Amino acid sequence: MSFPERANAGTLDPVRLEIMFNALRSAADESFIALMKSAYSTNIKERRDHSTAVMDPSGRLIVQADASLPIHLASMGGLMEALLGKFGGDIHEGDMFIANDPHVAGGTHLPDINMAMPVFHDGELVAFICNIAHHADIGGSVPGSMAGGMTEIYQEGLRVPVVRLFRQGELQQDLLDIVLLNVRVPVERRGDYYAQIAACRLGATRLSEIFSHYGVAAVREGFEQVIERTSKRMRAAIADLPDGIYRFEDVMDDDGVETSDIAIKLEITISGDDIHFDFRGTAPQVAGNINVTLNATQAAVCYTLIALLDPDAPNNQGVLDLPRITVEKGTLLDAVFPAPVAARANTCQRIIDVILGALADARPEAAVAAANGANTTAVFSGVDPRTGDSYVYLETIGGGFGGRSAKDGKDGVQVHITNTSNLPVESIEQEYPLMVRSYGFIEDSGGAGRFRGGLGLERIVEPVGHTCTFNGAGERFTHGPWGLFGGCSGKPGEFRHIDGGGTQSRLPNKPNGVKLRPSEAIMIRSPGAGGYGDPGEREAADLEGDAVSGKFSDEFLAGHYPHHGRDEK
């Protein structure tokens, strides 16, 4: 890493601060790319389900890599709080820490493995480089560790408190052996762990270069200024909102076990540059694994604030410390041990929808109708007949993005807090004994509106030459994503089993342990998204585009847009 000129402590003017800040961002970004390019699993190397960050010695978030996932925004802070609380001053050069447990180690669900490496300069602890990667399996009762039906965290996989994976540069092989013994496809898991280790080391090297160039005092000053200026710009954006109390509520479809229509209630109070999110009245934690720990709720809140108020604001402690959040302990959004939490991303998506619904009137130009509101999870597992080795293929499928004040919603994308990539068909069929029969948009799945909602995705997958197991987790499969300001709801999603004769049968929203023989298939249909504004106000040119795109049927257009085709006669 090269720098324009040597800086002196106490001379951190805005220009030099920006240069330093971009150097820190580059360190996080380079670490992110190294992890992606070194990983073994498709979930990381192709879908990029990982994040990297720079933390200060007290555990505050300074920089998160640009391509990181917003759902990881608070996770690394939770890890640092647990790490510093447990080890305090017993941290040394060459140490590297690992953790994943949501209840004791600051994680949000078990498949997300956190790593943190301290960075020293002249013998002084000056920073941490951290990363999170979603492993395709972390053990437990179900391949992929994500399916519905699990009722306590013990069933979801291996729980790892904050422990040293490296002690002063020495790998603790016994610990790694225990971790790998408790997961499926250990060779792939080992490769992903090594990728995380390599990314930490590269990030630490880059941070050391920054400290050597600028000096510890200047970088510390930079840390403070980065946090302070983010806080100021976000508070200024809040102050531009009308003071008042804003309310909204929505429901989760079900917990996959025993409870349906699970309420999330929110009251937002804005007074000047202060904002308070009060989730009291939200349903108690449930038996199924859609529960959320408080740091995941915090991540969802902070992401939505940035998206609504200042999309260019960086993710750091200045955002995390900003909102006041009130959540009752033991509820869906602050679940307590031993609550299962594997599918927490679906609930985080609903938190975002609820905030967007509450603040739509306060910021209509930035509001968005409900997106697909899910992290539609599909896991296929079995033994590859080509090699005799076990495999686990995990993916979360995108869907529709909501209509906006001046644009249609995007079709078939990951939304909000889970900005992972699509896994190409070629990668699936090359890496796994699976065939993708079809993959495309779902006709008529986007809600009508002045600006329509985006379309959901349909993917049909069948095993080749073997019997496999399918597990899934779906949301917005019962209640479609709502529209805003007169816009219509998007179409709900669904899972379907297709037998050898082509007969289809609908599966539960969160199926577990579905056996799939050769010539049978699973159809995954993700939700669309809601529309924005009165459909009667949609422009004729936009309707003409809908008609020729093949995305909407004539029946749909005639039923939702009374003026469609009126000028054609």
PyMOL commands that set and color helices and strands:
alter all, ss='L'
color gray80, all
select helices_A, chain A and resi 14-38+42-45+70-72+75-87+153-156+173-181+186-214+216-239+294-309+317-320+344-359+425-431+535-537+540-549+554-560+566-568
alter helices_A, ss='H'
color red, helices_A
select strands_A, chain A and resi 50-55+61-64+96-99+112-121+124-134+163-167+170-171+244-254+260-271+274-278+324-326+376-383+390-397+434-441+457-463+468-473+494-498+504-506+514-516+521-525
alter strands_A, ss='S'
color yellow, strands_A
deselect
rebuild
show_as cartoon
